[in-house]
Amino acid sequence: MSNSPLTIESMDLEAQGIAHRSDGKVVFVEGALPFEVVSANIHRKKNNWEQGSLQQIHHESSQRVKPPCPNFGLQAGACGGCKMQHLNVLAQVAVKQRVLEDNLWHLGKVKPSQILRPIQGPDWGYRYRARLSVRYVIKKSKALIGFHERKSRYVADMESCAVLPPHVSALLLPLRDLIGSLDAKDSCPQIEVACGDTVIALILRHLMPLSDADTQSLQQFAQNHHVQWWLQPKGPDSIHPLALPGDAEPESLYYSLPQFGLSMHFRPTDFTQVNPHINQVLVSKAMGLLDIHLTERAIDWFCGLGNFTLPMATLASHVIGVEGSQSLLDWAQKNKDLNANIALDGREPMPMCPVEFKSRNLFEMDAQDLKSFGHADKWLIDPPREGAFALIKALAALQSEEGANWQPPTRIVYVSCNPATLARDADILVNQVGYECTAAGMVNMFPHTAHVESIAVFNWKK
């Protein structure tokens, strides 16, 4: 233990304050905020750094706020779903923006010409997708449903959640009662939540077969609370909807992109953005930054369900959506077909140009694979956390190849969920291929968490 006062200089994405001792040794203090003077309980020491928890605040930051969620805290047993509720949300945005800029410069030696205004939305009730852990506690004779406790595998004792939509948070206590009443209460470790604009889907992971009584209880719960159940007895491929009375089909899940007159349909297990409010703004922002003209050809790499592909198709002459999962591509094609015939909220969809969907493993892309797609004027790249390294390396290889007879895109808009892999890929685009990073900014997709979403623009300058 060390009680020497520490001056917190900055904050990392684990919501740890960062200080330096007089000898230059770095100290990470959980719960401390920038510009505070604190004492810490040190519980881990290495040669170059120490890690501890907040013991006492001698000088408090003006950005420290009282967390509105009763589950948030630094003590044992507190919910670990959020890490930054004690920091003003505008300060959270500033921290994440700085992380993005630092990663681009220190990892990629890239400095954007312009820093974009952060994209923000609702601070609470935004999380339309969540994986909730379930545990029946025999000693307490009750089920716990929620996120894990901070730094623990135990399930937090939550009666509500401020980041879930209110209508989902209100289900936590009824779900606890439901699970506690099941014959299979000891073998249901997880419930996933997937919300569409009009439907809540709940995916129950159960390790043992459900009894007839359990099935009836789930059906009754679905009817009482206007949700739909999906069951997962084994791996992801085993997920299926709970049978409804009269063999009725479950209502389709979708989220809307009203600015384009689109409705994007998906299955509960498909990847969609957790925050639909931010997604609408992000799609519009990306389209504006791409600045696609009616005469241009565009490619959407890692296209998924077509979240960016179909809006791009309302602006371009031809669009290709590329994805490694054939299952996602099938739904992307379905969304294209549905939106060609269905109006959303009484509004006619915008006319779309020809759209092709192609299956490729983008983590194994090489120069010849890339060349086979031909020239596209604009690219949209929206990869998972691993980034788009193979694709960017293929672009670099093709550009350096003499006599390749291939022209790179004039503009690339890169949507990232990991600033480190964005910086790595930006390094190649700027310092090897010859692009200029004209703009970059953060997207606060997950307020109160350590997650940093961002968007960057690269223009061809050769």
LINWOSUL-V111358 format. One record per residue. N is the residue number from 1. RES is the residue in three letters. PHI is phi in whole degrees, -180 to 180 (NA if undefined). BURIAL is # if it has 16 or more other ideal C-beta (glycine too) atoms within 10 Angstrom, else .. Layout:
BEGIN
((N,RES,PHI,BURIAL) (N,RES,PHI,BURIAL))
END
This chain:
BEGIN
((1,MET,NA,.) (2,SER,-134,.) (3,ASN,-105,.) (4,SER,-63,.) (5,PRO,-59,.) (6,LEU,-122,#) (7,THR,-97,.) (8,ILE,-79,#) (9,GLU,-97,.) (10,SER,-158,.) (11,MET,-141,#) (12,ASP,-97,.) (13,LEU,-77,.) (14,GLU,-92,.) (15,ALA,61,#) (16,GLN,-100,#) (17,GLY,-70,#) (18,ILE,-117,#) (19,ALA,-131,#) (20,HIS,-128,.) (21,ARG,-77,.) (22,SER,-62,.) (23,ASP,-88,.) (24,GLY,92,.) (25,LYS,-69,.) (26,VAL,-81,.) (27,VAL,-127,#) (28,PHE,-100,#) (29,VAL,-123,#) (30,GLU,-66,#) (31,GLY,94,#) (32,ALA,-91,#) (33,LEU,-113,#) (34,PRO,-54,#) (35,PHE,76,#) (36,GLU,-87,#) (37,VAL,-109,#) (38,VAL,-137,#) (39,SER,-110,#) (40,ALA,-131,#) (41,ASN,-89,.) (42,ILE,-85,#) (43,HIS,-121,.) (44,ARG,-149,.) (45,LYS,-130,.) (46,LYS,-127,.) (47,ASN,-61,.) (48,ASN,-109,.) (49,TRP,-156,.) (50,GLU,-132,#) (51,GLN,-136,#) (52,GLY,-155,#) (53,SER,-120,#) (54,LEU,-65,#) (55,GLN,-105,#) (56,GLN,-154,.) (57,ILE,-102,#) (58,HIS,-90,.) (59,HIS,-138,.) (60,GLU,-90,.) (61,SER,-71,#) (62,SER,-70,.) (63,GLN,-95,#) (64,ARG,-76,#) (65,VAL,-128,.) (66,LYS,-82,.) (67,PRO,-62,#) (68,PRO,-76,.) (69,CYS,-89,#) (70,PRO,-67,.) (71,ASN,-86,#) (72,PHE,-82,#) (73,GLY,176,#) (74,LEU,-100,.) (75,GLN,-81,.) (76,ALA,-60,.) (77,GLY,96,.) (78,ALA,-73,#) (79,CYS,-65,#) (80,GLY,-100,#) (81,GLY,-68,#) (82,CYS,-119,#) (83,LYS,-123,#) (84,MET,-128,#) (85,GLN,-66,#) (86,HIS,-84,#) (87,LEU,-113,#) (88,ASN,-47,.) (89,VAL,-63,#) (90,LEU,-67,.) (91,ALA,-70,#) (92,GLN,-58,#) (93,VAL,-60,#) (94,ALA,-64,#) (95,VAL,-62,#) (96,LYS,-69,#) (97,GLN,-62,#) (98,ARG,-66,.) (99,VAL,-61,#) (100,LEU,-60,#) (101,GLU,-63,#) (102,ASP,-63,.) (103,ASN,-64,#) (104,LEU,-60,#) (105,TRP,-81,.) (106,HIS,-75,.) (107,LEU,-95,#) (108,GLY,-115,#) (109,LYS,52,.) (110,VAL,-124,#) (111,LYS,-124,.) (112,PRO,-61,#) (113,SER,-67,.) (114,GLN,-137,.) (115,ILE,-96,.) (116,LEU,-73,#) (117,ARG,-63,.) (118,PRO,-57,#) (119,ILE,-90,#) (120,GLN,-129,#) (121,GLY,-152,#) (122,PRO,-59,.) (123,ASP,-85,#) (124,TRP,-134,#) (125,GLY,67,#) (126,TYR,-99,#) (127,ARG,-87,#) (128,TYR,-88,#) (129,ARG,-132,#) (130,ALA,-159,#) (131,ARG,-111,.) (132,LEU,-100,#) (133,SER,-82,#) (134,VAL,-128,#) (135,ARG,-149,#) (136,TYR,-90,#) (137,VAL,-97,.) (138,ILE,-63,.) (139,LYS,-63,.) (140,LYS,-97,.) (141,SER,53,.) (142,LYS,-152,.) (143,ALA,-97,#) (144,LEU,-110,#) (145,ILE,-136,#) (146,GLY,167,#) (147,PHE,-86,#) (148,HIS,-69,#) (149,GLU,-64,#) (150,ARG,-58,#) (151,LYS,54,.) (152,SER,-152,.) (153,ARG,-94,.) (154,TYR,-73,#) (155,VAL,-90,#) (156,ALA,-66,#) (157,ASP,-84,#) (158,MET,-110,#) (159,GLU,-106,.) (160,SER,-156,.) (161,CYS,-148,#) (162,ALA,-78,#) (163,VAL,-94,#) (164,LEU,-77,#) (165,PRO,-56,#) (166,PRO,-52,.) (167,HIS,-72,.) (168,VAL,-86,#) (169,SER,-55,#) (170,ALA,-67,.) (171,LEU,-86,#) (172,LEU,-60,#) (173,LEU,-68,.) (174,PRO,-58,.) (175,LEU,-67,#) (176,ARG,-60,#) (177,ASP,-64,.) (178,LEU,-62,#) (179,ILE,-60,#) (180,GLY,-63,#) (181,SER,-93,.) (182,LEU,-79,#) (183,ASP,-64,.) (184,ALA,-94,#) (185,LYS,-60,#) (186,ASP,-86,.) (187,SER,-128,.) (188,CYS,-122,#) (189,PRO,-86,.) (190,GLN,-160,#) (191,ILE,-130,#) (192,GLU,-96,#) (193,VAL,-111,#) (194,ALA,-136,#) (195,CYS,-105,#) (196,GLY,-98,#) (197,ASP,-66,.) (198,THR,-128,.) (199,VAL,-133,#) (200,ILE,-109,#) (201,ALA,-108,#) (202,LEU,-120,#) (203,ILE,-106,#) (204,LEU,-95,#) (205,ARG,-86,#) (206,HIS,-131,#) (207,LEU,-87,.) (208,MET,-124,.) (209,PRO,-59,.) (210,LEU,-84,#) (211,SER,-74,.) (212,ASP,-60,.) (213,ALA,-65,.) (214,ASP,-64,#) (215,THR,-60,#) (216,GLN,-65,.) (217,SER,-64,#) (218,LEU,-64,#) (219,GLN,-63,.) (220,GLN,-66,.) (221,PHE,-62,#) (222,ALA,-60,#) (223,GLN,-69,.) (224,ASN,-70,.) (225,HIS,-112,.) (226,HIS,56,.) (227,VAL,-125,#) (228,GLN,-121,#) (229,TRP,-100,#) (230,TRP,-122,#) (231,LEU,-113,#) (232,GLN,-129,#) (233,PRO,-78,.) (234,LYS,-135,.) (235,GLY,-78,.) (236,PRO,-56,.) (237,ASP,-72,.) (238,SER,-89,.) (239,ILE,-67,#) (240,HIS,-152,.) (241,PRO,-72,#) (242,LEU,-66,#) (243,ALA,-59,.) (244,LEU,-103,.) (245,PRO,-56,.) (246,GLY,76,.) (247,ASP,57,.) (248,ALA,-69,.) (249,GLU,-81,.) (250,PRO,-66,#) (251,GLU,-63,.) (252,SER,-69,.) (253,LEU,-88,#) (254,TYR,-154,#) (255,TYR,-124,#) (256,SER,-107,#) (257,LEU,-121,#) (258,PRO,-63,.) (259,GLN,-68,.) (260,PHE,-115,#) (261,GLY,68,#) (262,LEU,-111,#) (263,SER,-124,#) (264,MET,-103,#) (265,HIS,-89,#) (266,PHE,-156,#) (267,ARG,-90,#) (268,PRO,-57,#) (269,THR,-92,.) (270,ASP,-71,#) (271,PHE,-73,.) (272,THR,-136,#) (273,GLN,-65,#) (274,VAL,-62,#) (275,ASN,-113,#) (276,PRO,-68,#) (277,HIS,-65,.) (278,ILE,-67,#) (279,ASN,-59,#) (280,GLN,-60,#) (281,VAL,-68,.) (282,LEU,-62,#) (283,VAL,-63,#) (284,SER,-62,.) (285,LYS,-63,#) (286,ALA,-62,#) (287,MET,-65,#) (288,GLY,-65,.) (289,LEU,-71,#) (290,LEU,-66,#) (291,ASP,54,.) (292,ILE,-75,#) (293,HIS,-101,.) (294,LEU,-63,.) (295,THR,-96,.) (296,GLU,-100,#) (297,ARG,-104,#) (298,ALA,-137,#) (299,ILE,-126,#) (300,ASP,-109,#) (301,TRP,-84,#) (302,PHE,60,#) (303,CYS,-76,#) (304,GLY,58,#) (305,LEU,-80,#) (306,GLY,97,#) (307,ASN,-56,#) (308,PHE,-101,#) (309,THR,-60,#) (310,LEU,-70,#) (311,PRO,-59,#) (312,MET,-61,#) (313,ALA,-71,#) (314,THR,-85,#) (315,LEU,-120,#) (316,ALA,-103,#) (317,SER,-94,.) (318,HIS,-161,#) (319,VAL,-132,#) (320,ILE,-117,#) (321,GLY,-107,#) (322,VAL,-119,#) (323,GLU,-152,#) (324,GLY,-82,#) (325,SER,-94,#) (326,GLN,-65,.) (327,SER,-62,.) (328,LEU,-66,#) (329,LEU,-62,#) (330,ASP,-61,.) (331,TRP,-76,#) (332,ALA,-62,#) (333,GLN,-65,#) (334,LYS,-63,.) (335,ASN,-64,#) (336,LYS,-61,#) (337,ASP,-67,.) (338,LEU,-63,#) (339,ASN,-77,#) (340,ALA,-79,.) (341,ASN,-125,.) (342,ILE,-117,.) (343,ALA,-91,.) (344,LEU,-105,#) (345,ASP,54,.) (346,GLY,79,.) (347,ARG,-105,.) (348,GLU,-71,.) (349,PRO,-62,#) (350,MET,-68,.) (351,PRO,-62,.) (352,MET,-111,#) (353,CYS,-77,#) (354,PRO,-58,.) (355,VAL,-126,#) (356,GLU,-115,.) (357,PHE,-116,#) (358,LYS,-126,.) (359,SER,-96,.) (360,ARG,-147,#) (361,ASN,-81,.) (362,LEU,-75,#) (363,PHE,-87,.) (364,GLU,-124,.) (365,MET,-65,#) (366,ASP,-128,.) (367,ALA,-60,#) (368,GLN,-68,.) (369,ASP,-59,#) (370,LEU,-65,#) (371,LYS,-62,#) (372,SER,-67,.) (373,PHE,-82,#) (374,GLY,75,.) (375,HIS,-78,.) (376,ALA,-130,#) (377,ASP,-70,#) (378,LYS,-132,#) (379,TRP,-119,#) (380,LEU,-117,#) (381,ILE,-119,#) (382,ASP,-135,#) (383,PRO,-85,#) (384,PRO,-72,#) (385,ARG,-58,.) (386,GLU,-68,.) (387,GLY,82,#) (388,ALA,-121,#) (389,PHE,-58,#) (390,ALA,-64,#) (391,LEU,-63,#) (392,ILE,-68,#) (393,LYS,-64,#) (394,ALA,-64,#) (395,LEU,-61,#) (396,ALA,-64,#) (397,ALA,-65,#) (398,LEU,-68,#) (399,GLN,-69,#) (400,SER,-85,.) (401,GLU,-77,.) (402,GLU,-69,.) (403,GLY,71,.) (404,ALA,-69,.) (405,ASN,53,.) (406,TRP,-142,.) (407,GLN,-114,.) (408,PRO,-73,#) (409,PRO,-65,#) (410,THR,-75,#) (411,ARG,-148,#) (412,ILE,-125,#) (413,VAL,-109,#) (414,TYR,-114,#) (415,VAL,-100,#) (416,SER,-125,#) (417,CYS,-112,#) (418,ASN,-150,#) (419,PRO,-62,#) (420,ALA,-70,#) (421,THR,-75,#) (422,LEU,-61,#) (423,ALA,-63,#) (424,ARG,-61,#) (425,ASP,-71,#) (426,ALA,-64,#) (427,ASP,-57,#) (428,ILE,-69,#) (429,LEU,-61,#) (430,VAL,-86,#) (431,ASN,-91,.) (432,GLN,-116,.) (433,VAL,-84,#) (434,GLY,116,.) (435,TYR,-83,#) (436,GLU,-113,#) (437,CYS,-82,#) (438,THR,-85,.) (439,ALA,-163,#) (440,ALA,-159,#) (441,GLY,-163,#) (442,MET,-94,#) (443,VAL,-125,#) (444,ASN,-84,#) (445,MET,-69,#) (446,PHE,-128,#) (447,PRO,-56,#) (448,HIS,76,#) (449,THR,-117,#) (450,ALA,-85,#) (451,HIS,-73,#) (452,VAL,-119,#) (453,GLU,-100,#) (454,SER,-152,#) (455,ILE,-141,#) (456,ALA,-138,#) (457,VAL,-120,#) (458,PHE,-125,#) (459,ASN,-109,.) (460,TRP,-72,#) (461,LYS,-120,.) (462,LYS,-90,.))
END
